[in-house]
């Protein structure tokens, strides 16, 4: 994906330093952060400098490689590496790709604990390979998903599951990009996505970069347009998918899925198979992250004079609840668009079993 004529992924590593696009300041400025330590990378994941399942996974992989390099400088490689990995694990509890990435690097590093120099090189190589796989996963999702989008189709999105969220191409936006590049006359209705406004800030920014026609709508307008027959299909991403087909995604996804179900509109979830959690039997087993209530009460943006500022529309001194995710039941999901093909919710358990073999 190009920004100002230059190719980027959401997260990458240069000489041991993790670099990432700061998603917190988009769309008003484009900023690259350089994170020299695994602790810095962990904090960037926690505070949502980078976000989206795949980009979290890539960042975690690079952070784990940093942890290995830092551990190699100490007296007890295994102990130091374990402690630093524990810090990374505590950053975002719902995102399955975080744990997939950390487990993958740990599987490479742990057997080499008595050979730190080799462990560090292997960790870096594994993290790079994982990042490249996320890019390729997005490309494959685009191929499978594009076929589901009709000519002149109107697609509803929620949150941001584009190239910012999956290194490149994206998950939910990948089929949209492919359809647009194939010449289909499509249009996207972009949910604003309260409370952090990732739809309005990030998805709209991406679609504008790509030249895809879109309009931003309030979150609570989606049901109106679905009921009116103005939407042909819904595509969202996911942060964790249980083997019974239940899926956790950005708060508000469940409402969109319920409205789509009532309106008879196909509801698709696009995600790489690394987002499937074979150890999770149903949505009841998915931990739901609760974030700081200031994300609900305070909003940042550009005022009419062009100044970036932060305001609160709420009365001072009040509190708020802020669950970051909700769970959409499998019965509301038409299919999953993955890098391995389009999969029905009822086939997830069988598919995960096959992957394990």
RARAQUI-V835400 format. One record per pair of residues at least 12 apart in sequence whose C-alpha atoms are under 6 Angstrom apart, sorted by the first residue. I is the first residue (numbers start at 1). GAP is how many residues later the second one is. D is the distance in whole Angstrom. If there is no record, write none. Layout:
I;GAP;D, I;GAP;D
This chain:
9;158;5, 9;159;5, 10;154;5, 10;157;5, 17;18;6, 17;19;5, 18;16;6, 18;17;5, 19;14;6, 19;15;5, 20;12;6, 20;13;5, 22;27;5, 23;26;5, 23;27;6, 24;25;6, 27;174;6, 27;178;6, 38;25;5, 38;28;5, 38;29;5, 41;22;6, 42;46;5, 46;45;5, 51;114;6, 52;113;4, 53;44;6, 53;186;5, 54;111;6, 54;112;4, 55;110;5, 55;111;5, 55;112;5, 56;42;6, 57;40;5, 57;41;4, 57;44;5, 58;73;5, 60;38;6, 61;40;5, 61;41;6, 61;66;5, 62;65;5, 65;58;5, 65;59;5, 67;14;6, 67;17;6, 68;13;6, 68;52;5, 69;51;5, 72;44;5, 78;35;6, 94;193;6, 94;194;6, 95;144;5, 95;145;6, 96;144;5, 96;179;6, 97;178;6, 105;18;6, 135;32;6, 135;33;5, 137;202;5, 138;31;5, 138;32;5, 138;33;6, 139;30;6, 140;199;5, 141;197;5, 141;198;5, 142;32;4, 142;33;4, 142;36;6, 145;30;5, 146;29;4, 146;32;6, 146;33;5, 151;33;5, 151;34;6, 152;33;5, 152;34;5, 153;33;5, 153;79;6, 154;32;6, 154;33;5, 154;34;6, 154;77;5, 154;78;5, 155;33;5, 155;76;6, 155;78;5, 155;79;6, 156;32;6, 156;33;5, 156;78;5, 157;33;5, 157;78;6, 157;79;6, 158;33;5, 158;78;6, 159;34;5, 159;39;5, 159;40;4, 160;38;6, 160;39;5, 160;43;5, 161;76;5, 171;99;5, 171;100;5, 172;63;6, 172;64;5, 172;65;5, 172;98;5, 187;26;5, 187;27;5, 188;26;4, 189;25;6, 189;26;5, 189;27;6, 190;26;5, 190;27;6, 191;26;5, 191;27;6, 191;28;5, 192;26;6, 192;27;6, 195;101;5, 223;36;6, 227;36;5, 233;32;6, 233;33;5, 234;33;5, 234;34;6, 235;33;5, 235;34;6, 236;33;5, 237;32;5, 237;33;5, 237;34;6, 240;35;5, 241;34;6, 241;35;5, 241;36;6, 242;35;6, 242;38;5, 242;39;6, 242;40;5, 243;35;6, 243;38;5, 243;105;5, 243;106;5, 244;38;6, 245;85;5, 245;100;4, 246;36;6, 246;37;5, 246;82;6, 246;83;5, 246;84;5, 247;80;5, 247;81;5, 248;78;6, 248;79;4, 249;76;5, 249;77;6, 250;75;4, 251;73;5, 251;74;4, 251;75;5, 254;74;5, 257;75;6, 266;68;6, 267;66;5, 267;67;5, 268;66;6, 268;67;5, 268;68;6, 269;67;5, 270;66;6, 270;67;4, 270;68;6, 271;67;5, 272;66;5, 272;67;5, 288;37;6, 289;35;6, 290;32;6, 290;33;4, 290;34;6, 291;31;5, 293;27;5, 293;28;6, 293;29;6, 297;15;6, 298;13;6, 298;14;4, 299;12;5, 330;15;6
